[in-house]
Amino acid sequence: MYNKAYHPNQISNLSFLVTGGAGFIGSNLVEYLLHHNAGKIVVLDNYATGYASNLEPFKHHSNLEIINGDICSLDDCNKACAGVDYVLHQAALGSVPRSVENPIATNKVNVDGFLNMLVAARDAKVKRFVYASSSSVYGDSKVLPKVESQIGNPLSPYAVTKLLNELYADVFAKTYQMEITGLRYFNIFGPRQNPGGPYAAAIPLFMDALLSNKPAYINGDGGQTRDFTFVQNAVEANIKSLFSVKNAGDPMVFNVAVSDRISIKELYEVLKDVSGSKIDAIHRSERPGDIRDSLADISSAKKYIGYDPQVKMVDGLKITMDWFRQAFYNN
Ligand SMILES: NC(=O)c1ccc[n+]([C@@H]2O[C@H](COP(=O)([O-])OP(=O)(O)OC[C@H]3O[C@@H](n4cnc5c(N)ncnc54)[C@H](O)[C@@H]3O)[C@@H](O)[C@H]2O)c1
């Protein structure tokens, strides 16, 4: 999946820290970096929502170091950042509903943990710090497509934490002359996304339901739209953000999406088709904190980091469905 290089030169003399590397997006970043012979890859993860199995295929690489640690510990962050050139910070507690149920836990990891990582990266003098923000920062803004400079009020504790990340990043860049880029992910999906637990995202949930003939649930009328983005595109955005030329005054956050949207009920129909299932979804009540419509303008990411997402949604869904079949159903 990661044959194409998104970095300009050899990376065999460079070291990278991927926090949350045992998670969905983090493990895809690890896969890319190993595939392109990165000099050293350090993973910092406490397995709160990630899995050792996500790193299992890569464990034999001698240039991969896995630290079982917590970003809420500054010591763990310092240890992970020591001697590292670049940081790809993915560790966080995702999910809007999780944050609605337990805002303190989400804040602790996503805000205190984020601040620890910024301080550790500053003290280790890393070359660049790229971190996962979220489309949730657009909150109640009705503007479509979403442009980076126009955000609304956050609709969930999770969105507040991601907005705070962006504020801290801005201040750290100015105060400590750090090079920092935030990526506002729009509904990323792909291999290794977790279909289990109460906070699973729509695509893995639907795939799991369709492949095992279980009922799938659509929240509300299903007319809500999303700019679903295959994980390979998110990996491209991360790697290009590490190496893009940065000039004073350039934007510090970018949308990571495809700039194409689909409603949840249409998505379910596409997945039904891809899976060959005939089972219809069941509608249930809307979720608090959810955004109605989401569609990104990606022209700024194109201009400043050269982001050019190659994988369209349907192609990504087919790759993901194949992966789910093999990983969970052995067929
Ligand atoms: N998947 C999406 O659609 C999406 C959308 C917007 C933003 N994001 C953000 O992207 C990042 C990665 O998300 P993901 O979908 O891969 O989720 P994930 O849950 O699969 O990965 C998060 C990883 O962080 C680790 N982690 C959590 N708390 C930690 C802690 N205290 N210390 C160390 N590690 C910890 C988890 O164990 C997990 O491996 C997160 O910051 C998330 O908020 C994801």
The ligand as a Gaussian input file, in Angstrom:
#p B3LYP/6-31G(d) Opt

LIG

0 1
 N       -9.727000       8.269000      12.831000
 C      -10.251000       9.440000      12.537000
 O      -11.161000       9.541000      11.701000
 C       -9.764000      10.698000      13.188000
 C      -10.399000      11.911000      12.878000
 C       -9.940000      13.081000      13.459000
 C       -8.853000      13.038000      14.324000
 N       -8.277000      11.846000      14.632000
 C       -7.118000      11.847000      15.543000
 O       -6.091000      11.063000      14.980000
 C       -5.311000      10.468000      16.005000
 C       -5.204000       8.968000      15.783000
 O       -6.518000       8.426000      15.807000
 P       -6.855000       6.917000      15.437000
 O       -8.113000       6.932000      14.685000
 O       -5.667000       6.259000      14.907000
 O       -7.227000       6.362000      16.896000
 P       -6.657000       5.100000      17.706000
 O       -7.475000       5.069000      18.957000
 O       -6.624000       3.901000      16.862000
 O       -5.171000       5.552000      18.027000
 C       -4.817000       6.343000      19.126000
 C       -3.611000       5.697000      19.764000
 O       -3.191000       6.528000      20.865000
 C       -2.897000       5.678000      21.956000
 N       -3.053000       6.414000      23.213000
 C       -4.215000       6.863000      23.750000
 N       -3.966000       7.459000      24.939000
 C       -2.620000       7.408000      25.113000
 C       -1.764000       7.852000      26.144000
 N       -2.249000       8.457000      27.256000
 N       -0.444000       7.644000      26.017000
 C        0.058000       6.991000      24.928000
 N       -0.718000       6.546000      23.924000
 C       -2.043000       6.744000      24.017000
 C       -3.892000       4.543000      21.847000
 O       -3.527000       3.388000      22.591000
 C       -3.914000       4.315000      20.359000
 O       -2.931000       3.394000      19.957000
 C       -5.966000      10.877000      17.302000
 O       -5.305000      12.026000      17.788000
 C       -7.388000      11.226000      16.897000
 O       -7.980000      12.147000      17.793000
 C       -8.703000      10.663000      14.091000

